[in-house]
Amino acid sequence: MFQLIFTPEAKADVKNAASYYDSQLHGLGKRFKNEVERQLALLKQNPHTRTVRYDGVRLAVINKFPYSIHYTIYGNQVIIHAVICDYRNPDEYWVK
């Protein structure tokens, strides 16, 4: 089993997106967080199931929402760098 490590920015990404969705519809933020948790559980089991998309970074698509988890693997650790909207360019959004 792999250990998940979040950058402060990734934690803020999830919080901000959940707040946005809650502002649109009460309870939608919780549904977003549940979908994030579902993907994280899969990554914890086997993060190698996703292909490298850019600069050694892999993406796990969040079901039902236009967001992806951007992560890298180092040994038995999965570093979650960002959880961002698929419409955004990751090069403009976060610094590696």
C-alpha positions, 0 to 999 in steps of 0.5 A, a space after each residue: 500500500 502506498 502513502 499519500 502525501 499532500 502539498 499544502 496547495 493540493 489541500 487548498 485546491 480540494 477545499 476551494 473547489 468544494 466551497 465553490 460547489 457548495 456555493 452552487 448547490 448545498 451538498 455538492 461540495 460534499 459529493 465532490 470530496 467523496 469523489 476525490 476520496 474515492 480516487 485517492 483510495 484507488 491511488 493508495 492501492 496502485 498509483 501506477 494504473 495511470 499513465 504519465 501525462 507530463 514531466 513525470 506527473 500522472 493524472 487521476 480523473 475525478 468522476 462526475 466533476 471536471 477535475 483531476 488529481 496531479 501526482 507523482 510517485 517516489 518509492 512507496 509515496 504518492 505526492 499529490 501536487 494539485 487537484 485542478 479543473 481540467 480546463 486549466 493549464 497545469 503549467 500556468 496553475 502550479 509550479 513544479 
